[in-house]
Every structure is written in C-alpha cells, then in structure tokens.
C-alpha cells in the first residue's frame, strides 16, 4: 500500500505534534503557517477553504468527524 503525498504530510504533522508541545500549540493557533514551516512548502487550500485543527488527544472523549456529503451521489 502506497501513501499519497497528503497522507505523508498528515502523518508528519501528527507525529511532530505528538513529540513537540510547542509545535502542537503553533499548529492549534495557526495551522497553515505551522504546516508550511514544518514542510517548507506552501499549503494549497482551495479558495474559501479553512484548515481547522482540534486537539483530540483526550482519551476519555470520542470524536466523530462528519465530512461534507459528496455532491455527485447517485
């Protein structure tokens, strides 16, 4: 199984947040800037999109992410 570039970046960001409390704080406050600083590359979000980072490390809470419904469902 090969990972996409996006999946590799996601894994790198999560690993860094687990290991570095300062980076985690920066990621929570300014996610785009923190990721760009970590990767050294511009993050390409579509116009109008916002990147939201939530700390879900509290093991006593279960989180469910409900994504947008695909527009082309049959």
Buried (B, 14 or more C-beta within 10 A) or exposed (E): EEEEEEEEBEEEBEEBBEEEEEBBEBBBEBBBEBBEEBBEEEEEEEEEEEEEBEEEEEEEEEEEEEEEEEEEEE
